[in-house]
Each structure stands twice: as C-alpha cells, then as structure tokens.
Amino acid sequence: MRKMKAVMKAVAAPGLSLAEVDVPEAGPDDVLARVLAASICGTDLHIYNWDAWAQSQVKPPIVIGHECAGEVMEVGANVRRLKPGDRVAFESHIPCGSCYQCRNDMRHICDHLKILGLHRPGCFAEYVSMPEVCAWKVPASVPPEVVTLMEPMGNGVHAVHAADVRGKSVAVFGCGPTGLFAIACARAMEASAIFAVDIDRHRLELARVMGAGEVAEGADPDLTGWLVRRGGGYGVDVAFEMSGNPAAIRNAFGALKKGGTLVAFGIPSRPVEIEWSNELILKGRRVLGIVGRRMFETWETMQRLMDSGRLDPRPIITHRYPLADFETAFRALSERNSACGKALLLP
C-alpha cells in the first residue's frame, strides 16, 4: 500500500499530529488528487482545540482539512467528466444526491450532508480522494494558492449574490476570512458603498485592501449611529453578520435601514435574543441564512468574477508553510495580534 504524510486528529484530545498513512483509494465515483495547496479554516481551529463542537462532529483518527487545490491522478470506473492531469478545487460539502434538498437544487443543505475533513479523510495530506460530483475543474493557469481559496471564498460569493448588492450600501460585521471575502465580492458585484467593522486593526487594514471604502472599530459606542449617517440617515441597505458575536448581531440590526436585508453567516456560541417585532416585522426587514455554497451556481458565479479580473483573493493570504510546519501555522492563526489572514499549507 502506498504511504503519504498527513495532518491528523489522532486522538480525542487537543492538538494534531503529522503521521504516515495509506494513500486513499479512488472509489468507482471518486477521483484521487495530489494536493497542491491547502488552506486552514476556522473549523480546523475548532478541531485543533477540540472544543465541544468538534467533539460532537469528529471521530478520531481522521485526516483533517477541507480547502484545497489538487491535480487529478486517478479516476474511478464511473468518472466521465475528469481525467488525470486536470486541476480541481473541491466542494467540501458531500451531498447524498437523493434527499428532498438534493432533488431540488439545494445540495448544499443536504439532509445527509458529509463534510471533507470531518466525516471523510481530509486534504491536509499529500493526496485526497473525493466524489467526482464535488470536483470543480479549473484552468491549469490559475495558481494553486488561488484555487485552494475558492471553497472558503464561495461562502462570501454565496452571501453577496443572495443579497443582490449592486448599487446598494453594505456593512460587513466581522473581518475574518469570510468577511474579507464578502467585502471583495461586494466590490466585484458593484455595491455602491462598503463599510467594514471589526475589533482588530490588522483585519481592518486587510478590509481596506480587499475593497472596504471605510472601516470602523466594533467597540465604538457610536458605531450604529455612524453607519446610519453613512446610509443617508436611514442606515445601510444590507448588513452582513459574519462573526456570530451577539453584540455584532445587535449592531447589524441597529445599522440596517427599514426594508433592508440582514445576511446571517456567523455562528453564535449560544442562543441570541432578538426583538422580533421591532427589528424584523415592523421594519419590514429580510433575514437570509447562508451556509456553504450552492452547487454549482455559486461556483459558476465565482469563476466568472475571477476570470473577469474583478475578484482576486490573493491579498488575503498572509502566511505559507510546509505541511510539516502545521503547528506554526495554527499558532499564527490563534494569536490575535499576528496579523494573520489566510494561512496555506503546501505539501
């Protein structure tokens, strides 16, 4: 059996380890890809820290990681769309293909959804195996470091596309990677004004680079008043809540005009109380819950934006590491003052 190096959650405890494991096989409907680049997600940090959420989702031992660029090496007997040598990104959500959602073009919220690196061996390795249905073919000219960002960037594309931001003022609360991608997408999709909110100055600096016209400190007691004034005295048209922080959720509603749209992406760590009548019903607002990427409407939109030159995710990459240096990479992402945007692992 062929062997490879991989980053694993070997035991049910904090931390990860580098191990030598078997190269996965390509089943009849799968492709085996050589990993050219992988990027670290906040989900991976949860697994590294082994918090309550990770404990509820992951059964060690398993190779982790779900954002990657790959080169197809082998294909299963039923694979028709791809061949060895093709470059691919992977949709990390693996649908069952037969539930109500899958039958009605909502595979991203499949009833029996599996996720790469949580429920199936992941891509922090030299090779990864995935169903052909989850492979998005990319031109060989696109750098692997860009390809590996397509999965996380797709969250931002999905959120911004669903909110229809063209000609509208938007505020993004939380400038982690997904918030930064949302800012870049809002610019690419021609929002009229983009405001970014965070408590970290490094993230606000990245927000400007990614396309925010103005930035604001999340702890500013006049934050909502400032945003309302920036929205012509009425508030912004669209508020993207990308942090899950209860205070940010309240501020997002406070900055939103009547009839506006709140896009909910950030995951709170506990239930959040909302004044349902005054914040939603009486102000005629709309709330959109966003998860993952639509398969493959979001990917089509993202590819067009990238091909046109309007969407370039590379400024968000701040750190690159060999696979063996994964501990250094995770420490950089965990330190609030490390000015770390997106960190890549290069097998």
N, C-alpha and C positions, 0 to 999 in steps of 0.2 A: 504494500500500500504506500502511495506517495505521501510525503510529510510536508508540512508547512509551519511557519511561525504564525501565531495568533495571540491577540489580547483577549483574555478570558475572565469571566466571573466564575472562578473555580469552586468557591465555597460560599455558603450563605453568611457572609461577613463583609465589613467594609474592605475596599481595595480591589485591585485587579492583578492579574499576573500574565507574564509572557510565557507561552507554552509551545511545545511542538505537538501538533495534532495531525490527524489524517486530512488530506485534501478532500473536500466534499465531492460527492458524485453528482453528475447531471442526470436527473431522472428523465423519463420519457418526454415530459413537458417543460424541462428546465434547460437553462444554459449555465455553463461553468465559465466564469470570467476571472481573468487575472486582475487584481486590484491595482489600479494605477495611482489612486489618491483616495483618501477618506477624510471626512471632517467630523469633528466632535460636536455633539448636540447636548443641550441641557438634559435630555433624557439620559444620556450616558453618564452625566454627573450624578444623577439620582441613583443609577446603578452602582457607580463607583462608591458613593457614600452609603449605599444600602439602607435607604430610608424606608418608611412604611409603604410608600407607593411601590418602590422597586421590589420589596419583599412580596407584594401582592401580585406582581406580574411575572417575575423571572424565576425560573427553576434551574439553579446551577447543577452541573457545569454547562456553560454555554459561551460561545464566542459572541462578543457584543459588537455594536456598531451598525448603523443603518444608512449612512450617507456616503456614497462612493461613486467613483468613475472606474469603469472596467473595460477590458478588452476581451471579447468572447474567444474562448479557447476550444470549447467543445459544446456540442448541442445534442439534445435528446432526440429520440427517434421521431417524435411528433412535432418537432420545431420546424417551422416553414419560413418564418419571417426573418430570421437571423442566421448568420454563418460565422465561422471562425474568422477573426480579424476585425469584425465590427466593433466599434466603440459604443459604449452604452452608459447611461445613468439608470438607476433603479428606483422605481416607485416602491417605497418601503412598506406600504400597506398591501398585504396579500389577501385578495378577496376570495370568497368561496365560489363565486360565479353562479350560484343557484338560488340565493335568498331573494326576498322581495326587493331589497335595495339594489342588489346586483342586476336583477332583471329589469330595473327601471332607471338605469344610468346613474346610480348612486353607489358605485362600488367602494368609494372612499369611506362610506359608513356601513359597510357590510355587517350583517348580523353575526358572522363568524370570523371576523377580521383577525388575521395574524400579522405580526409586525417583525420585520427583519431585525435580528439582534436582541429581540425579546423572547419570541416564540419559535424562532428558527435561527440557526447559526448565522452570525452577522459578518460584517465586512472589515473589521479591524484585523485583517489577515492578508495573506498573500493571494488567496483565492476565495471566491464566494460562489455559491450556487443559488439561482433564483428562477422562479417560473418565467417562461417567456412573456407571459401577459404583463409582467411588471417591468419589462425592459424597454427603455426609451432609447432608440438609436439616435446618435449624434454624429455630426460630421467629424472626420478624423482631425480636421484643422482646429477644433475647439480644444483649448488646453485642458488637461485632466483636472487642474485646480478649479476651473470654472465648472466643469461637468459635475464634480462632486458637490457643488453648491446648489445644483438645480433642485434637488429634493427639498432642502430647507427653504430655498428661495420661493419654491412653489407655494408654500404657506402664504407668503406675502402677496404673490400674484393672485391666488385664490381670493384672499381677503379684499384686495383693492378692486379686482374685477367685479366681485359680487356687489360692491358698494357703488359702482359706476361713478367714479370720482371726476370725470372730465369736467373742467370748468368750475369745480367746487373747492371750497376751503376745507382742509383736513387738519386734524391734530392727532399725532401719534403718541400715546402714553406708554412709555417703556421702550427704550432703545437698545435692547438686546439684539441678537442677530435677526430675529423675525421682525422686530420693529424697524430695524435698519433696512431690511429687505422691503418692507412695506413703504418706507419713505422713498426708496429708489423706484419702486413700482408706481407710486403715486406721481412721481415726477415723469416717468415714462408714459403714463396714461393721462398726462396733461391736467393734473389738478391745478387750480388757479393759485393756491397758497398752501404751503406745507409748514406746520409748526411741530416741533419735537419737544417732548417732555421727558426728563429723567432726573435722577438724583446724582448721577455720576458724570463728572465733567468730561472724562475720556469718551464716554458714549455720546455725549452731546457734540463733541468735536467730530466724531465719526458721523453723526447725524447730519452735520453740515456738509461733510464730504459726499454723503450719499444723496443729498438733494434738499435738505430742510432749509427753508428760507430764514426762519427764526427759531431759536431754541429757548427753553425756559427750565428753570430749576423746579423739580417736582414738589419741593417743600415750601415754595414761595406762598405765603398766605394770600396773596392777591392773584394766584395763578388763574383761577377761573374768571375773575374779572378781567384780567389781561387778555385772555383768549376771547371772551365775549366782545371786548372792544375791538380786537383784531378781526372779528367777524362782523364788523359794521354795527356793533351794538346789539346784535341778535345772537351771536355765537357762531360756531363753525358748523358747516354742513354735515361733516362726517367726523366722528371720533373713533379712533382705533384703540381699543384697550388691549395691549399686548403683554401686560405684566402680571395680571391676576391679583395685584395688590388692592385690597379693599378701598384704601384712600384714593388710589388712581381711578378706580371704577366710579367712585362718587364724583371725582373731579371731571371725569369724562362726561358724565351726565350734566354736571354744572356748566360745562363749556359748550354744550350742544344746543343748537337753536331748536325752536319748536318745529316739528315736522322733519327733524334731522334723523340721521342713521347712526346708531352705535354698533360697531363691529366688535364682537366679543371673541377673543382668541386666547388671552392669558388665562391660566388655570389657577383659581384661588386655592389656598391651602385649607380653607374652611368655608362653610356657607356664608354668603353675603346677603345682608338685608337691603332691599330696595324699596323706596316709597312708590309702590306700583301705580297708584292713581296719578300722583303729581308728576312723576318722572316719565311715565310711559303714556298712559291713557289720555290724560287731559292735555298733554303737549303733542299728541299725535305722532309720537316717535316710532321708529322701527329698530328692532334689535336683530342682528344677524349673528348666529352662532357659526363659527368657522373652525373646521378641523381638516387637516391634511390637504390633499389636492384632488380635484375632480379628475377622474381617469377617463379620457386623457385630454379633456377640454383645457384644463389648466396648463398642461404641458405644451399643448399647441400654442396657446397664447404666449407662454414664456419663451418658447423657441422663436416666435415671430419678433418679439421685443428684442431678444438678443441678436437675432440676425440683422435687424434694422439698425443696431448700434445704440438704441435708446436705453438698453438695460445692460449694465456692466457691473457684476457683483464683486470684482476683484479688490476694490478698496477695502472691503470688509475683512479680507484675510490679513491678519497681523502676525501670525506665528505658523511656522512649519517645522515638523520634527520627523526623524526616522521613526518607524514603528516601535523600535526597541526603547525609544525615549518617551513612551506614552505617559509615564509618571510625571515627567517635567511638564508635558502638555496639560495634563489635568490640574496640576498645581497652578499653572498660569491662568487657567480658566476660573479657578476657585478664588483667586486673590482679587479683591475688588479694585485694588489700585494698580493692577498690572497692565492696564490699557490694552487688554486682550479683546479682539473682536472675534474672528473665527480662526480656530486652530486646525491645521491639517496634519494628518499622519501619512507618511509616504513609505509604503512597504519596500 
